[in-house]
Amino acid sequence: MAKNQTIIVTGGAQGIGKCISLSLLECGYQVAIADIDREAGEECLQEFKNFAAALLFVETDVSQENSVRKCIETIVNRFQRIDGLINNAGIAQPDNGPVEDLSLENWHKVIQTNLTGCFLMSKYAIPYLRRSKGAIVNIASTRALQSEKNTEAYSASKGGIVALTHALAMSLGSDIRVNCISPGWIEVSEWQKSRLRTKPQLREIDHRQHPVGRVGKPEDVASMIKYLISDAAGFITGQNFVIDGGMTRKMIYEE
C-alpha cells in the first residue's frame, strides 16, 4: 500500500490518464487529477466516489504557467506533499495536415500543451518531489521514434518529451527519478467521459498486426506507471519504455 503518498496525473480525467488515476487509487495512493476538461473531471469525482478522501480534481491548463502554479498550490494545500508526477496531458490528434498548411498558431498550441506542459508541471512540482525523493513519469509516444505523414507538430512534441526526460534525469540526479513511456496503439474508447464513451471498433487485423496479438489497453500503461514510481524501480532513471505490442520492432515489407 502507498499510504499517504500523493501522485499527480495530468490529463487524468479521460483516456489513458483516467485508467492511471483509477489504478493508483486502487493501490492506495492519493491522486490529484489535473485536467483542462471540467466535465470529465467532475465525472471522475462521481465515478471514483469510493475513493473521495484520496481524490482531488483541479481544473488545469498545463500550457499556462499561472494555471500550473495554482494547481500545485491547491494539491499541496490538500495533501501536504507530492510523491509522483505523471505528465500525461496532451493534444492527441497527430494529423496536422500538409506541413505547408500547418499554421504557426497550431504548431505552438501542440508544443505548448504536450511539451511545455511537461516542463511547467515538473518545474513547479520539483521542490516537493525533492523532499519526498519522488519520481516523474512522462508520457511520450512511439511517434517520437517513427512517423506517418503530416504529423510534424505532434511527433516533434513527443520527441521533445523523450529528450526532456533524460535531461531532467541528469539534472535531478539522486533526488528524483525521471522516466518516460512511449505508448503505441492504446484503445481508449471506453475510458472517455460519458457523452463521448463508445465500444471499441476493432478488427481482427488490428489485433493480428501486433506481434503480441492484440491492440493495447490503458491498463498496459498503468501497470508500468505503478512500477516506475515504486521503490522496485529505484535503479531506473532517464529511460524511455516503449509499450506498443512490438510494433516498432516489426519489419514491414510490401508483399
Buried (B, 14 or more C-beta within 10 A) or exposed (E): EBEEBBBBBBBBBBBBBBBBBBBBBBBEBBBBBBBBBEEBBBBBBEBBEEBEEBBBBBBBBBBBBEBBEBBBEBBBEEBEBBBBBBBBBBBEEBEBEEEEEBEEEBBEBBBBBBBBBBBBBBBBBBEBBEEBEBBBBBBBBBBBBEBEEBBBBBBBBBBBBBBBBBEBBEEBEEEBBBBBBBBBBBBBEBBBBEEEEEEEEEEEEBBEBBEEEBBBBBBBBBBBBBBBBBEEBEEBBBBBBBBBBEBEEEEEEEE
